[in-house]
Amino acid sequence: MSRFQKLSHVVWFCPYHIVFVPKYRYQILKGLLVSMFIKAFMLIQRELDVKLSN
């Protein structure tokens, strides 16, 4: 499988890397905030049709 995506009129490769690092690496994401943050990222992932890779 190629790392490139293609349609009948275009070929593309568009990698993104999102890193979230709070200042001084404090554990600020706790409890309800963690689940809200994860849900927000999953919603964006579905809307943009993002495919996760390892």
FENWO-V876592 format. One record per residue. RES is the residue in three letters. OMEGA is omega as a letter, one per 20 degrees, with the letter a starting at -180 (999 if undefined). NEAR is the number of other C-alpha atoms within 8 Angstrom. Layout:
BEGIN
<<RES	OMEGA	NEAR> <RES	OMEGA	NEAR>>
END
This chain:
BEGIN
<<MET	a	2> <SER	r	4> <ARG	r	5> <PHE	r	7> <GLN	r	8> <LYS	r	8> <LEU	a	6> <SER	a	4> <HIS	a	5> <VAL	r	6> <VAL	a	8> <TRP	r	7> <PHE	a	7> <CYS	r	4> <PRO	r	4> <TYR	r	4> <HIS	a	4> <ILE	r	4> <VAL	r	4> <PHE	a	4> <VAL	r	5> <PRO	a	7> <LYS	a	5> <TYR	r	4> <ARG	r	6> <TYR	r	6> <GLN	a	5> <ILE	a	5> <LEU	a	6> <LYS	r	7> <GLY	a	6> <LEU	a	6> <LEU	r	8> <VAL	a	9> <SER	r	8> <MET	r	8> <PHE	r	8> <ILE	r	8> <LYS	r	8> <ALA	r	8> <PHE	r	8> <MET	r	8> <LEU	r	8> <ILE	r	8> <GLN	r	10> <ARG	a	8> <GLU	a	7> <LEU	a	6> <ASP	a	6> <VAL	r	7> <LYS	a	5> <LEU	r	4> <SER	a	3> <ASN	999	2>>
END
